[in-house]
Amino acid sequence: MTKARLLRLSVVLVSIFMILLIIVYWDNVGTAHFYLHTSFSRPRSPGAITAGEDWEALPDVDEFLAKLLSSSLKHNSSIPRKTEQLLVQGSNKPVVSNLEENVRGYDWSTHKDRNSLDQEKLQVERQRTLREFCANSSFTFPTKERSFDDIPNYELNHLIVDDRHGVIYCYVPKVACTNWKRVMIVLSESLLDQGVPYRNPLDIPREHVHNTSTHLTFNKFWRRYGKFSRHLMKIKLKKYTKFLFVRDPFVRLISAFRSKFELENEDFYRRFAIPMLKLYSNHTNLPTSVSEAFGAGLKVSFSDFIQYLLDPRTEKMAPFNEHWRQVYRLCHPCQIDYDFIGKLETLDEDAAYLLQLLKVDRLLRFPPSYRNRTASSWEDNWFAKIPLAWRQQLYKLYEADFVLFGYPKPENLLKD
């Protein structure tokens, strides 16, 4: 009798184990690798709000899955890594039209004359600022108090996962995200060129970079793993290295306006420019194509764009487009404990340091700086014709991004 019970119990346990293995490893994109490791560690702030802090309190199935994956990690760590190939450092500058060059102002110099920053101290300071304001009950903004489990899946689509190296990147448009996506494609080997994974980030065509099917994001976990998706997200958030890059919020807005409304962009013209021109410039019978509109001198002004952002009807119709959506809404920095916070203002130094910490600096280098000439010194000119009341409202709209990421309040724009 006892032997029969033991046999049945063994069958049940083996079945559960096999089901979990299938759930974890059955993946046609590459998420089966699960090299769970954190490339570098740092002290945790006592008040940090973290998606993985409740690790010990996870349900039994989560605990079992965590142990399973941890044992997989130990196994994988004993396997020698294949010889890393140092990539050819040189790369040709991609062809950029004169108009795009004038608007984007890419700078391909190496900036070797810059003083090296004490990156470790810089990271400690950036993370301390973020954690302090996330824990500060007197500083509030929408969605701050919700937990990671309260975040809808569609709001997790900016979290790109590389299971091969244990990296999670939250991309922020207008903050070098095209090149960081290229880096993630190279690391994850998620895109092939004539049957071979890309090795040089700059070889990856722009249209492939922004194709959502190319990247594994948290939003795709629900479709892949069903009810287990949140469990796996928490495990990866606990084990993987998480990073994002940010930028002065007002400068990011100027950059978004320039690239989406000063260049001929058919999609943005139809989705955003036509409504703005009708609502805020009283235009009617607008051309259906952006080339016709530009030919007739019909362009969205920066004032139109600011009115659109401040208009309460905008958010009621649909959430902000990702190019001007606040970083705290894209990356959830008070719910996810990021290991590295980079800034566009120190992109070259931050990128080089991060790749070293991830131990992938011998595999690739970050592409030459797409250093947009949209600079903070331009803010006075861009906002000169924007009424003071609008500027103050705009600051309140993006205040959380200023405060959480340590950008100074633009006092010169908020006073007469």
C-alpha positions in Angstrom: 0.0 0.0 0.0 2.8 2.4 1.0 4.7 1.5 -2.2 1.6 2.3 -4.3 1.2 5.7 -2.7 4.8 6.5 -3.2 4.6 5.6 -6.8 1.5 7.8 -7.3 3.2 10.7 -5.5 6.3 10.2 -7.7 4.2 10.3 -10.9 2.4 13.5 -9.7 5.7 15.2 -8.9 7.4 14.2 -12.1 4.3 15.5 -14.1 4.4 18.8 -12.3 8.1 19.1 -12.9 7.7 18.4 -16.6 4.8 20.9 -17.0 6.9 23.6 -15.4 9.9 22.7 -17.6 7.7 23.0 -20.7 6.3 26.4 -19.5 9.7 27.8 -18.8 11.7 26.4 -21.7 9.1 26.2 -24.6 9.9 29.4 -26.5 10.4 29.9 -30.2 12.2 33.3 -29.9 15.1 32.5 -27.6 13.7 33.0 -24.1 14.6 29.3 -23.4 18.1 30.2 -22.5 17.4 31.7 -19.1 21.0 32.5 -18.2 19.8 34.0 -14.9 22.5 36.2 -13.6 23.0 39.8 -12.5 26.1 41.2 -14.1 26.8 43.5 -11.2 25.4 44.2 -7.8 25.0 47.2 -5.6 23.7 48.0 -2.1 19.9 48.2 -1.9 18.3 51.3 -0.4 16.2 50.5 2.7 13.1 52.2 1.3 13.4 50.9 -2.2 10.1 49.8 -3.8 11.0 46.7 -5.9 9.1 44.3 -8.0 11.3 41.5 -6.6 11.5 42.5 -2.9 8.7 40.1 -2.0 10.8 37.2 -3.2 10.5 35.2 -0.1 6.7 35.7 0.1 6.0 34.3 -3.4 3.5 31.4 -3.6 4.8 27.8 -3.6 4.7 27.5 -7.4 6.7 30.6 -7.7 9.2 29.4 -5.2 9.5 26.1 -6.9 10.0 27.8 -10.3 12.6 30.2 -8.7 14.5 27.2 -7.3 14.3 25.4 -10.7 15.7 28.4 -12.5 18.3 29.0 -9.9 19.6 25.5 -10.3 19.6 26.0 -14.0 21.8 29.1 -13.4 24.3 27.1 -11.4 24.4 24.5 -14.2 24.9 27.1 -16.9 27.6 28.9 -14.9 29.8 25.8 -15.0 29.7 25.6 -18.8 32.7 27.5 -20.3 31.6 30.5 -22.4 32.4 30.3 -26.1 35.3 32.5 -27.1 34.1 36.1 -27.5 34.9 37.6 -30.8 36.1 41.2 -30.7 34.1 43.1 -33.3 35.6 45.3 -35.9 35.5 48.7 -34.3 35.1 50.7 -37.5 31.7 51.4 -39.0 30.5 53.5 -41.9 28.2 56.4 -41.1 24.7 55.6 -42.4 23.3 57.7 -45.1 21.3 60.6 -43.7 19.4 63.1 -45.8 20.6 66.7 -45.5 17.3 67.8 -44.0 17.4 65.0 -41.4 21.0 65.8 -40.6 20.1 69.5 -40.0 17.2 68.6 -37.8 18.8 65.7 -35.8 22.3 67.1 -35.9 24.1 63.8 -35.4 27.7 64.2 -34.2 30.1 61.4 -35.1 33.1 62.6 -33.2 34.5 60.3 -30.6 34.6 62.9 -27.7 37.8 61.4 -26.4 38.7 64.7 -24.8 36.0 64.4 -22.2 36.9 63.9 -18.6 36.1 60.5 -17.3 33.3 60.5 -14.7 33.3 58.5 -11.5 30.6 56.3 -12.8 30.2 54.2 -9.7 29.5 57.2 -7.5 27.3 58.7 -10.2 25.1 55.6 -10.2 24.8 55.6 -6.4 23.7 59.2 -6.5 21.2 58.7 -9.3 19.7 55.7 -7.7 19.6 57.3 -4.3 17.7 60.3 -5.7 15.2 58.0 -7.4 14.6 55.8 -4.4 14.2 58.7 -2.0 11.5 60.4 -4.0 9.7 57.1 -4.7 9.6 56.6 -0.9 8.7 60.2 -0.2 5.0 60.3 0.7 4.8 64.1 0.2 5.9 63.8 -3.4 3.0 62.4 -5.5 2.2 61.8 -9.1 -0.2 59.5 -11.0 0.4 55.7 -10.6 3.2 56.2 -8.0 1.5 54.1 -5.3 0.4 51.2 -7.4 2.3 47.9 -7.2 4.0 46.1 -10.0 1.1 43.6 -10.2 -1.3 46.6 -10.8 0.5 47.6 -14.0 -1.4 46.4 -17.0 0.5 44.2 -19.4 0.2 46.7 -22.3 2.2 49.2 -20.1 5.1 46.8 -19.9 5.8 46.8 -23.6 8.9 49.1 -23.2 10.7 46.5 -21.2 12.9 44.5 -23.6 14.4 41.3 -22.4 17.7 39.6 -23.4 17.7 36.1 -21.8 21.1 35.2 -23.2 22.9 37.8 -21.0 20.3 38.4 -18.3 19.5 42.0 -19.3 16.3 44.1 -19.2 16.2 47.5 -21.0 13.4 49.9 -20.7 13.5 52.1 -23.8 12.5 55.7 -23.8 12.0 57.3 -27.3 14.2 60.3 -28.0 16.9 59.0 -25.6 19.2 57.1 -28.0 16.7 54.2 -28.0 17.3 53.3 -31.6 20.9 52.4 -30.9 20.1 50.7 -27.5 17.5 48.6 -29.3 20.2 47.7 -31.8 22.5 46.7 -29.0 19.8 44.5 -27.5 19.2 42.8 -30.9 22.9 42.0 -31.1 23.0 40.6 -27.6 19.9 38.5 -27.9 20.7 37.4 -31.4 17.0 37.9 -32.2 17.5 39.0 -35.8 19.4 37.3 -38.5 21.2 38.7 -41.6 21.4 35.9 -44.3 21.1 33.3 -41.6 23.7 34.8 -39.2 22.9 37.0 -36.2 23.9 40.6 -36.5 27.2 41.4 -34.8 27.5 45.2 -35.5 24.6 47.3 -34.1 24.9 49.8 -36.9 24.4 47.1 -39.6 20.8 46.7 -38.4 18.4 48.7 -40.6 16.3 51.2 -38.8 13.0 49.7 -39.9 13.9 46.4 -38.3 15.0 48.1 -35.1 11.5 49.5 -34.5 9.6 46.4 -35.6 7.9 45.2 -32.4 8.1 41.6 -33.4 11.9 41.8 -33.2 12.0 42.2 -29.5 10.9 40.1 -26.5 9.0 42.4 -24.2 7.2 41.9 -20.9 3.9 42.6 -22.7 4.5 39.4 -24.7 4.8 37.2 -21.6 1.1 36.9 -21.1 0.6 35.4 -24.5 3.5 33.0 -24.1 3.1 31.9 -20.5 -0.5 32.7 -19.5 -1.0 32.9 -15.8 2.7 32.2 -15.2 3.8 35.4 -16.9 3.8 37.6 -13.8 5.8 34.9 -11.9 8.4 34.9 -14.6 8.5 38.7 -14.8 9.2 38.9 -11.1 12.0 36.2 -11.4 13.6 38.1 -14.2 13.3 41.4 -12.4 15.0 39.9 -9.4 17.8 38.1 -11.3 18.5 40.3 -14.4 20.3 43.6 -14.8 17.8 46.3 -15.5 18.7 49.7 -17.0 17.2 52.7 -18.7 18.4 56.0 -20.2 16.7 59.3 -19.5 16.9 62.9 -20.7 16.0 66.4 -19.6 12.2 66.3 -20.0 11.7 69.6 -21.8 14.7 69.0 -24.1 13.2 65.6 -25.0 9.9 67.3 -25.9 11.7 69.7 -28.2 13.5 66.8 -29.8 10.3 64.9 -30.3 8.6 67.9 -31.9 11.5 68.4 -34.3 11.8 64.8 -35.5 8.0 64.2 -35.8 6.7 67.5 -37.0 9.6 69.3 -38.7 10.4 66.3 -40.9 7.8 64.8 -43.3 6.3 62.0 -41.4 3.1 60.7 -43.0 1.9 58.7 -40.0 2.4 61.5 -37.5 0.9 64.1 -39.9 -2.3 62.1 -40.2 -2.6 61.0 -36.6 -1.5 64.1 -34.8 -0.7 67.1 -37.0 -4.1 67.3 -38.8 -6.0 67.3 -35.4 -3.6 69.9 -34.0 -3.9 72.2 -37.0 -7.7 72.0 -36.9 -8.0 72.5 -33.1 -5.3 75.1 -32.4 -4.7 76.8 -35.7 -8.3 76.9 -37.1 -7.3 75.2 -40.4 -9.9 73.4 -42.4 -9.8 71.3 -45.6 -6.2 70.2 -44.8 -4.3 68.2 -47.4 -4.3 64.4 -46.9 -0.6 64.0 -47.3 2.3 65.5 -45.4 4.2 66.5 -48.6 1.2 68.6 -49.8 0.8 70.2 -46.4 4.5 71.1 -46.2 4.4 72.4 -49.8 1.5 74.7 -48.8 3.4 75.9 -45.6 1.0 74.1 -43.3 3.1 72.8 -40.3 2.3 72.3 -36.7 3.9 75.0 -34.5 5.6 74.3 -31.2 2.8 76.3 -29.6 0.2 73.9 -31.2 2.2 71.0 -29.8 2.3 72.4 -26.3 -1.5 73.1 -26.4 -2.1 69.6 -27.5 -0.1 68.2 -24.5 -2.0 70.4 -22.1 -5.4 69.8 -23.6 -7.4 67.5 -21.2 -9.1 66.0 -24.2 -5.8 64.5 -25.4 -5.5 61.9 -22.7 -9.2 61.2 -22.8 -8.9 60.1 -26.4 -5.8 58.0 -26.0 -2.6 57.9 -23.8 0.3 60.1 -24.8 2.3 58.8 -27.7 5.5 57.1 -26.5 7.6 59.9 -28.0 6.3 62.4 -25.4 4.9 60.1 -22.7 6.5 60.6 -19.4 9.3 58.3 -18.4 7.6 57.3 -15.2 4.7 56.0 -17.3 7.0 54.1 -19.7 9.4 52.5 -17.3 7.7 52.5 -13.9 10.8 53.4 -11.9 9.0 53.3 -8.5 7.8 49.7 -9.1 11.0 48.4 -10.8 14.3 48.6 -9.1 16.7 49.6 -11.9 20.4 48.7 -11.5 21.6 51.4 -13.9 20.3 54.8 -14.8 22.0 56.4 -17.8 21.5 59.9 -19.1 21.7 61.2 -22.7 23.7 64.1 -21.4 26.5 61.7 -20.5 25.7 59.0 -23.1 29.2 58.2 -24.2 30.6 57.6 -20.7 27.5 55.9 -19.4 27.2 53.5 -22.3 30.8 52.5 -22.2 30.6 51.9 -18.4 27.3 49.9 -18.7 28.7 47.6 -21.4 31.7 46.9 -19.2 29.4 46.1 -16.2 27.3 43.8 -18.4 30.6 42.1 -19.5 29.7 42.5 -23.1 32.2 45.3 -24.0 34.3 42.8 -25.9 31.3 41.7 -28.0 30.3 45.1 -29.2 30.6 48.8 -28.6 27.8 51.4 -28.4 27.4 53.1 -31.8 29.0 56.5 -32.3 26.9 59.1 -30.5 23.8 60.2 -32.3 24.3 63.4 -30.3 21.2 65.5 -31.1 22.0 69.2 -31.1 18.8 69.9 -29.3 20.4 71.2 -26.2 19.2 72.7 -22.9 20.6 76.0 -24.0 17.9 76.1 -26.6 15.0 76.0 -24.2 14.8 79.7 -23.8 14.3 80.2 -27.5 11.9 77.4 -28.0 9.7 78.5 -25.0 10.0 82.3 -25.6 6.6 82.5 -27.3 4.9 80.0 -25.0 2.8 81.8 -22.3 4.1 81.5 -18.8 0.9 79.8 -17.5 1.4 77.1 -20.2 5.0 76.6 -19.2 4.1 76.2 -15.6 1.3 73.6 -16.5 3.8 71.8 -18.7 6.3 71.5 -15.8 3.6 70.0 -13.6 2.8 67.5 -16.3 6.5 66.4 -16.4 7.5 67.2 -12.9 7.9 63.6 -11.8 10.5 63.0 -14.6 12.5 66.1 -13.5 12.5 65.1 -9.8 13.0 61.4 -10.0 15.9 61.6 -12.3 17.6 64.6 -10.8 17.0 67.2 -13.4 16.9 70.8 -12.0 13.7 72.7 -12.2 13.9 75.2 -15.1 13.3 78.3 -13.0 14.1 80.6 -15.8 11.2 79.3 -17.8 8.7 79.3 -14.9 9.0 82.9 -13.8 8.4 86.2 -15.5 
